[in-house]
Amino acid sequence: MSETIIFQNAFLINGTGSDPIPDAVLVVCDGLIKEIITHGKKIKALKGRFIDLRGKTLMPGLIDAHVHPGNVEWNLSKTAELPPAVYVHRVTRTLETDINLGFTTLRDAAGLDAGFRAAIEQGLIRGPRLFLSVTPLTQPDEDSGDPGESPKKPSPRNSLGIYPEICAGPDEMCAAVRRTLNHGADQIKVFADGEVVAQSKTDRAKPGQVKFSIEELKVAVETADAAGSYVMAHTYCPEAIQNCLQAGVRSIEHGNLMDAETARMMAEKKAFFVPTLTVYDLCAQEGREGLDAYTIEKLEIVAYKGLEALEMAYQRGVKIGSGSDIIGPFQHLKGRELALKAEVMTPMEAVVSATRTNAELIGMADRFGTLEIGKLADLIVVDGNPLENLSLFEHALKQVVLVMKQGKIMKDIM
């Protein structure tokens, strides 16, 4: 039996959206939350290691539902030029940073292979729990080959042999989904719209240029569903989002250019919406010098539309998750997402988006995402009250003073 750990005198945010509980006691044993004792109730005789959290907040471990730890440079071609050993070590540093930030679970939106997940599970890397897309599914680039010639091989994402799955038509889509799942993907990522930072050197599509038909997307959804998985879709414009919703896509990513009708449809279809405000904030500010002129041109189309899209979705009751989508440097700023969301949502709703809602999105709400008896002990301790100052998460390397994943303390600077 593992050591029993008793957190006492905690300001408890349980992640469900209910009011915080002052002076709470939470007991962890065998990787699970065994007991929660609220102020005023009789406390049983407890034995184990006591950790006093007076003046600190105890809350669920954060979940980032749209990340790219494998995109270690702004430009994927530069990432792919890194020697494999250098690439692996740089990704490892990012994953270690993520756990230190308080993220106990990540949904990788393409780039990491199953080896990273295995390395974390085997204790070779100290990092969050990973749910992988492995590689994205996208259409052939318009100028990927001369007429009558076979398309050029897609640009690699890294030096470990991860390439985008290029497909056109229902049959190729079905085969690409199956290959990706066989490579260890937990969910399928499709590009249903143009990109800002392109995956391929030859991709000239802009945000708002729709990719894949409803029929193709429906095949992706049905093939993934048959394997117990689901589809997440990179989208910006109303047509791309609506195509995905009609096809049954579970998770709509970005969505910066959505309109009110699309937000209404999203709520009706009970799809999840994962806005990714941080990446545009960073690109428009700290990261602009690392982008080429055409990428900056594409960035201007969507960069300042994210909060408008979030407001539309929020007003119509869409299930809103949380993702940062940071690429290149600045991975340590993932926590900025919660404060940006709070420009539209309440601080508590922003916290719930990165805990309970993201756990529901991933399909693991019965295991983690909230602090409730019987769930995995994924939790963090914050020095201060996030509900009064969500920017604490932007400085989480210092402000998150303890991180526990499945009952194991991963960080302790108390």
C-alpha positions as CSV (number, residue, x, y, z in Angstrom):
1,M,0.0,0.0,0.0
2,S,1.3,3.5,-0.9
3,E,1.7,6.3,1.6
4,T,-1.4,8.1,2.7
5,I,-1.2,11.8,2.2
6,I,-3.5,14.2,4.0
7,F,-3.9,17.7,2.6
8,Q,-5.3,19.9,5.4
9,N,-6.5,23.6,5.7
10,A,-7.0,23.8,2.0
11,F,-9.0,26.3,0.0
12,L,-10.5,23.6,-2.2
13,I,-11.7,24.2,-5.8
14,N,-13.0,20.8,-6.8
15,G,-13.4,21.6,-10.5
16,T,-17.2,21.0,-10.7
17,G,-18.0,24.7,-10.7
18,S,-19.4,24.6,-7.2
19,D,-18.3,27.1,-4.6
20,P,-14.8,26.8,-3.1
21,I,-14.6,25.0,0.2
22,P,-12.4,26.7,2.9
23,D,-10.4,24.7,5.4
24,A,-11.0,21.4,3.6
25,V,-9.1,18.1,4.2
26,L,-8.4,15.8,1.3
27,V,-7.0,12.3,1.7
28,V,-5.0,10.5,-1.0
29,C,-4.1,6.8,-0.9
30,D,-3.2,4.2,-3.6
31,G,-3.4,6.9,-6.3
32,L,-7.0,7.8,-5.5
33,I,-8.9,10.4,-3.6
34,K,-10.1,8.5,-0.6
35,E,-11.9,11.1,1.5
36,I,-12.8,14.8,1.5
37,I,-13.7,16.4,4.8
38,T,-15.3,19.8,4.8
39,H,-14.9,22.4,7.5
40,G,-17.3,21.9,10.4
41,K,-17.5,18.1,10.1
42,K,-16.0,15.8,12.6
43,I,-12.5,14.8,11.5
44,K,-11.6,11.1,12.0
45,A,-8.3,10.0,13.4
46,L,-6.1,10.1,10.2
47,K,-2.6,8.5,9.9
48,G,-0.2,9.4,7.1
49,R,1.8,12.3,5.8
50,F,0.2,15.7,6.6
51,I,0.7,18.6,4.3
52,D,-0.6,22.0,5.6
53,L,-2.1,24.1,2.8
54,R,-3.1,27.1,4.8
55,G,-3.2,30.2,2.5
56,K,-3.0,28.0,-0.6
57,T,-5.5,26.6,-3.1
58,L,-6.0,22.9,-3.8
59,M,-7.6,22.1,-7.2
60,P,-7.6,19.5,-10.0
61,G,-4.6,19.1,-12.2
62,L,-4.9,21.2,-15.3
63,I,-5.7,19.6,-18.7
64,D,-4.6,21.2,-22.0
65,A,-6.8,19.9,-24.8
66,H,-4.8,21.3,-27.7
67,V,-1.0,21.3,-27.4
68,H,2.0,20.7,-29.6
69,P,5.0,19.7,-27.4
70,G,6.6,18.3,-30.5
71,N,6.6,21.6,-32.4
72,V,9.8,22.8,-30.7
73,E,10.5,25.5,-33.3
74,W,8.0,28.0,-34.8
75,N,8.7,26.5,-38.2
76,L,8.1,22.7,-38.6
77,S,10.8,22.5,-41.3
78,K,13.4,23.7,-38.7
79,T,12.0,21.2,-36.2
80,A,12.4,18.4,-38.7
81,E,16.1,19.4,-39.3
82,L,17.0,18.6,-35.6
83,P,18.9,15.4,-35.0
84,P,16.6,12.8,-33.5
85,A,18.4,12.8,-30.1
86,V,18.3,16.6,-29.9
87,Y,14.6,16.6,-30.8
88,V,13.7,14.0,-28.2
89,H,15.6,15.9,-25.5
90,R,13.9,19.2,-26.4
91,V,10.5,17.6,-26.3
92,T,11.3,15.9,-23.0
93,R,12.2,19.4,-21.5
94,T,8.8,20.7,-22.7
95,L,6.9,17.8,-21.1
96,E,8.8,18.3,-17.9
97,T,7.9,22.0,-18.0
98,D,4.3,21.1,-18.5
99,I,4.1,19.0,-15.4
100,N,5.8,21.7,-13.4
101,L,3.2,24.2,-14.7
102,G,0.4,22.0,-13.2
103,F,-0.7,20.2,-16.4
104,T,-1.3,16.6,-15.4
105,T,-2.9,15.7,-18.7
106,L,-2.3,16.9,-22.3
107,R,-4.1,16.1,-25.5
108,D,-1.5,16.4,-28.2
109,A,-2.9,17.8,-31.4
110,A,-0.4,16.0,-33.6
111,G,3.4,15.6,-33.6
112,L,4.3,13.1,-30.8
113,D,4.6,9.4,-31.5
114,A,3.5,6.7,-29.0
115,G,7.1,6.4,-27.7
116,F,6.7,9.5,-25.6
117,R,3.6,8.2,-24.0
118,A,5.3,4.9,-23.2
119,A,8.4,6.7,-21.8
120,I,6.2,8.7,-19.4
121,E,4.2,5.6,-18.4
122,Q,7.5,3.8,-17.7
123,G,8.9,6.6,-15.7
124,L,11.6,7.5,-18.1
125,I,10.2,11.0,-18.6
126,R,8.6,13.1,-15.9
127,G,5.6,14.5,-17.7
128,P,1.8,14.7,-18.0
129,R,-0.5,11.9,-19.1
130,L,-0.7,12.0,-22.9
131,F,-3.6,11.5,-25.3
132,L,-2.1,11.5,-28.8
133,S,-3.2,12.4,-32.3
134,V,0.2,11.2,-33.6
135,T,-0.2,12.9,-37.0
136,P,-2.9,15.1,-38.7
137,L,-5.0,14.1,-41.7
138,T,-5.0,16.7,-44.5
139,Q,-5.6,17.0,-48.2
140,P,-2.9,17.1,-50.8
141,D,-1.5,20.6,-51.3
142,E,-2.6,22.4,-54.4
143,D,0.9,22.8,-55.7
144,S,2.3,19.6,-54.2
145,G,3.1,18.2,-57.7
146,D,3.0,18.9,-61.4
147,P,-0.1,17.8,-63.3
148,G,0.1,14.1,-64.2
149,E,2.8,13.5,-61.6
150,S,2.6,11.8,-58.2
151,P,2.3,14.4,-55.4
152,K,5.5,15.2,-53.6
153,K,6.1,13.4,-50.2
154,P,4.6,15.6,-47.5
155,S,6.9,17.6,-45.3
156,P,8.0,15.8,-42.1
157,R,6.9,17.1,-38.7
158,N,10.1,15.9,-37.0
159,S,13.1,13.6,-37.5
160,L,11.4,10.6,-36.0
161,G,9.4,9.8,-39.1
162,I,6.1,11.5,-38.4
163,Y,4.5,12.8,-41.6
164,P,1.0,14.1,-42.2
165,E,-1.5,11.6,-43.6
166,I,-2.4,12.9,-47.0
167,C,-5.8,11.7,-48.2
168,A,-8.5,12.6,-50.7
169,G,-11.9,10.9,-51.0
170,P,-13.7,8.6,-48.6
171,D,-11.6,5.5,-49.2
172,E,-8.3,7.2,-48.6
173,M,-9.8,9.0,-45.5
174,C,-10.9,5.6,-44.0
175,A,-7.4,4.1,-44.7
176,A,-5.6,7.1,-43.2
177,V,-7.7,7.0,-40.0
178,R,-7.0,3.3,-39.6
179,R,-3.2,3.8,-40.1
180,T,-3.1,6.7,-37.6
181,L,-5.0,4.6,-35.0
182,N,-2.6,1.7,-35.6
183,H,0.3,4.1,-34.9
184,G,-1.0,4.7,-31.4
185,A,-3.4,7.6,-31.8
186,D,-6.0,8.1,-29.1
187,Q,-8.0,10.5,-31.3
188,I,-7.9,11.6,-34.9
189,K,-6.9,15.2,-35.9
190,V,-8.2,16.5,-39.3
191,F,-7.4,19.8,-41.0
192,A,-10.8,21.0,-42.2
193,D,-9.6,24.5,-42.9
194,G,-6.5,26.4,-44.0
195,E,-3.7,27.0,-41.5
196,V,-1.8,30.0,-40.1
197,V,1.5,28.2,-39.5
198,A,1.5,25.6,-42.3
199,Q,2.4,22.0,-41.8
200,S,3.9,21.8,-45.3
201,K,6.3,24.0,-47.2
202,T,4.0,23.8,-50.2
203,D,0.7,24.5,-48.5
204,R,-0.5,28.0,-49.4
205,A,-4.1,27.6,-48.1
206,K,-5.3,30.4,-45.8
207,P,-7.7,30.3,-42.9
208,G,-11.2,30.2,-44.4
209,Q,-10.3,27.8,-47.2
210,V,-12.3,24.7,-46.6
211,K,-10.7,21.2,-46.7
212,F,-12.6,17.9,-47.0
213,S,-16.2,17.3,-47.9
214,I,-18.9,16.4,-45.4
215,E,-18.8,12.9,-46.8
216,E,-15.1,12.6,-46.2
217,L,-15.4,14.0,-42.7
218,K,-18.3,11.6,-41.9
219,V,-16.1,8.6,-43.0
220,A,-13.4,9.8,-40.6
221,V,-15.9,10.1,-37.7
222,E,-17.5,6.7,-38.4
223,T,-14.1,5.0,-38.8
224,A,-12.8,6.5,-35.6
225,D,-16.0,5.7,-33.7
226,A,-15.9,2.1,-34.8
227,A,-12.5,1.9,-33.1
228,G,-13.7,3.6,-29.9
229,S,-12.1,7.0,-30.8
230,Y,-13.3,10.4,-32.1
231,V,-12.3,13.3,-34.4
232,M,-11.0,16.7,-33.5
233,A,-11.0,19.2,-36.3
234,H,-8.8,22.3,-37.0
235,T,-11.3,24.9,-38.3
236,Y,-11.8,28.6,-38.6
237,C,-14.6,29.6,-40.9
238,P,-18.4,28.9,-40.6
239,E,-18.5,26.5,-43.6
240,A,-15.6,24.4,-42.3
241,I,-17.1,24.2,-38.8
242,Q,-20.6,23.4,-40.0
243,N,-19.2,20.7,-42.3
244,C,-17.6,19.1,-39.3
245,L,-20.7,19.4,-37.2
246,Q,-22.8,17.8,-39.8
247,A,-20.3,15.0,-40.1
248,G,-20.5,14.4,-36.3
249,V,-17.0,15.7,-35.3
250,R,-16.8,15.8,-31.5
251,S,-14.3,18.6,-31.0
252,I,-14.0,21.9,-32.9
253,E,-10.6,23.6,-32.5
254,H,-9.8,27.3,-32.9
255,G,-13.0,28.5,-34.6
256,N,-11.9,32.1,-34.7
257,L,-14.1,33.1,-37.7
258,M,-17.4,31.5,-36.6
259,D,-20.7,33.3,-36.7
260,A,-23.7,33.3,-34.5
261,E,-25.5,30.6,-36.6
262,T,-22.5,28.3,-36.4
263,A,-22.3,28.8,-32.6
264,R,-26.0,27.9,-32.3
265,M,-25.4,24.8,-34.4
266,M,-22.5,23.8,-32.2
267,A,-24.6,24.0,-29.1
268,E,-27.4,22.0,-30.8
269,K,-25.0,19.2,-31.9
270,K,-23.5,19.2,-28.4
271,A,-20.0,19.5,-29.8
272,F,-17.1,20.7,-27.7
273,F,-15.4,23.9,-28.6
274,V,-11.7,24.4,-27.9
275,P,-10.7,28.0,-28.4
276,T,-6.9,28.5,-28.4
277,L,-6.4,32.1,-27.5
278,T,-2.8,31.9,-26.2
279,V,-1.1,31.0,-29.5
280,Y,-2.6,34.0,-31.3
281,D,-1.7,36.3,-28.5
282,L,1.8,35.0,-28.5
283,C,2.2,35.1,-32.3
284,A,0.9,38.7,-32.4
285,Q,3.2,39.8,-29.7
286,E,6.3,37.8,-28.5
287,G,6.6,35.5,-31.5
288,R,6.0,37.7,-34.5
289,E,9.7,38.0,-35.3
290,G,9.9,34.3,-35.8
291,L,7.3,34.2,-38.6
292,D,7.6,34.8,-42.3
293,A,5.6,37.5,-44.2
294,Y,3.0,35.1,-45.6
295,T,2.4,33.5,-42.2
296,I,1.9,37.0,-40.6
297,E,-0.5,37.8,-43.5
298,K,-2.5,34.7,-42.5
299,L,-2.2,35.5,-38.8
300,E,-3.9,38.8,-39.4
301,I,-7.0,37.0,-40.7
302,V,-7.7,35.3,-37.4
303,A,-5.5,36.7,-34.6
304,Y,-8.0,39.2,-33.1
305,K,-11.2,37.1,-33.7
306,G,-10.7,34.5,-31.0
307,L,-12.5,36.4,-28.2
308,E,-15.4,37.2,-30.5
309,A,-15.8,33.6,-31.3
310,L,-15.6,32.6,-27.7
311,E,-18.3,35.1,-26.8
312,M,-20.7,33.7,-29.4
313,A,-20.1,30.2,-28.2
314,Y,-20.4,31.1,-24.5
315,Q,-23.7,33.1,-25.0
316,R,-25.3,30.0,-26.7
317,G,-24.2,27.5,-24.1
318,V,-21.6,25.6,-26.1
319,K,-19.4,23.2,-24.1
320,I,-16.1,25.1,-23.9
321,G,-12.9,23.3,-23.3
322,S,-9.4,24.8,-23.0
323,G,-6.3,24.6,-25.2
324,S,-3.2,26.7,-25.7
325,D,-1.8,25.5,-29.0
326,I,1.6,27.0,-28.3
327,I,4.3,26.1,-30.9
328,G,8.0,26.9,-30.8
329,P,9.3,28.6,-27.7
330,F,7.1,30.1,-24.9
331,Q,5.7,26.7,-24.0
332,H,6.0,27.8,-20.3
333,L,3.2,30.3,-21.0
334,K,0.4,27.7,-21.5
335,G,-1.3,29.0,-18.3
336,R,-2.1,32.3,-20.0
337,E,-5.1,30.6,-21.6
338,L,-7.2,30.8,-18.5
339,A,-6.8,34.5,-17.9
340,L,-7.6,35.2,-21.6
341,K,-10.7,33.1,-21.4
342,A,-11.8,35.0,-18.3
343,E,-12.2,38.1,-20.5
344,V,-15.5,36.4,-21.5
345,M,-16.1,33.7,-18.9
346,T,-16.0,33.9,-15.1
347,P,-12.8,32.8,-13.4
348,M,-14.5,29.7,-12.1
349,E,-15.8,28.8,-15.6
350,A,-12.3,29.2,-17.0
351,V,-11.0,26.8,-14.4
352,V,-13.8,24.3,-15.1
353,S,-13.0,24.5,-18.9
354,A,-9.4,23.3,-18.1
355,T,-10.5,20.6,-15.7
356,R,-13.9,19.0,-15.8
357,T,-14.9,20.0,-19.3
358,N,-11.6,18.9,-20.8
359,A,-11.9,15.6,-19.0
360,E,-15.4,15.1,-20.5
361,L,-14.0,16.0,-23.9
362,I,-11.3,13.4,-23.7
363,G,-13.8,10.8,-22.4
364,M,-12.1,10.5,-18.9
365,A,-14.5,12.4,-16.7
366,D,-15.1,9.3,-14.6
367,R,-11.3,9.1,-13.8
368,F,-10.0,12.7,-13.4
369,G,-10.8,16.4,-14.0
370,T,-12.5,17.0,-10.6
371,L,-11.5,16.4,-7.0
372,E,-14.1,13.8,-5.9
373,I,-13.9,10.6,-3.9
374,G,-12.9,7.6,-6.0
375,K,-11.2,9.6,-8.8
376,L,-7.5,9.6,-9.6
377,A,-5.5,12.0,-7.4
378,D,-4.5,14.4,-10.1
379,L,-4.2,17.7,-8.2
380,I,-2.2,20.9,-7.9
381,V,-1.5,23.3,-5.1
382,V,-1.4,27.0,-6.0
383,D,0.2,29.7,-3.8
384,G,-2.7,32.1,-3.8
385,N,-6.3,32.2,-5.0
386,P,-6.7,31.7,-8.8
387,L,-10.3,32.9,-8.7
388,E,-9.0,36.3,-7.6
389,N,-6.0,36.3,-10.0
390,L,-6.0,33.8,-12.9
391,S,-2.7,35.2,-14.1
392,L,-1.1,33.1,-11.4
393,F,-1.2,30.3,-14.0
394,E,1.0,32.3,-16.4
395,H,3.6,32.2,-13.6
396,A,2.9,28.7,-12.7
397,L,6.6,27.5,-12.5
398,K,6.7,29.6,-9.3
399,Q,3.0,29.8,-8.2
400,V,2.1,26.1,-8.6
401,V,4.0,24.7,-5.7
402,L,2.9,21.1,-5.7
403,V,1.8,18.8,-8.5
404,M,0.4,15.3,-7.9
405,K,-0.4,12.9,-10.8
406,Q,-2.3,9.7,-9.9
407,G,-1.2,10.0,-6.3
408,K,2.5,10.5,-7.0
409,I,4.0,13.9,-6.2
410,M,5.7,15.1,-9.3
411,K,6.7,18.6,-8.0
412,D,7.1,20.0,-4.5
413,I,8.5,23.5,-3.9
414,M,6.5,24.3,-0.9
